[in-house]
Amino acid sequence: MPVANLMLMLLIGIIFGGIAAVFLRGSKSIFVINIVLGVIGAALGAFFPVLMGNTAVVDVGPPAYLLRALGGAFLLVLIASLFRSAKPPGAR
């Protein structure tokens, strides 16, 4: 996989994690966690066909891997947000 594609996948994860942190209105630690989860989700989504055993390498020709990266980042951040506490910010 070319370095430019890896950088683009990393950028997708960072951007989506940052957007999710803004919408979820968490603390600074939640912001960092969402960015990390976005990057991990983007990597898992992009490499999904390889993880499932459908192919040996990631096909980077069509933009489908970028859509899988976006979907993976979205799903991982969404799943993580479902398991967070439902307490409002500032409540102890």
Residue pairs with C-beta under 8 A, 6 or more apart in sequence:
1 57
1 58
1 60
2 60
5 60
5 65
8 66
9 42
9 43
9 46
9 65
9 66
9 69
10 39
10 42
12 38
12 42
12 66
12 69
12 70
12 73
13 35
13 38
13 39
13 40
13 41
13 42
13 43
13 69
13 73
14 35
14 38
14 39
15 38
16 38
16 41
16 42
16 70
16 73
16 74
16 77
17 34
17 35
17 36
17 37
17 38
17 39
17 73
17 77
18 31
18 34
18 35
18 38
20 34
20 38
20 77
20 78
20 81
21 30
21 31
21 34
21 35
24 30
24 34
24 81
24 84
25 89
26 33
26 34
26 84
26 89
27 89
30 84
33 80
34 77
34 80
37 73
37 76
37 77
37 80
38 73
38 76
38 77
39 73
40 76
41 69
41 72
41 73
41 74
41 75
41 76
41 77
42 69
42 70
42 72
42 73
43 69
43 72
44 51
44 72
44 76
45 68
45 69
45 70
45 71
45 72
45 73
45 75
46 58
46 65
46 66
46 68
46 69
46 72
47 58
48 68
48 72
49 55
49 58
49 59
49 68
50 56
50 57
50 58
58 65
59 65
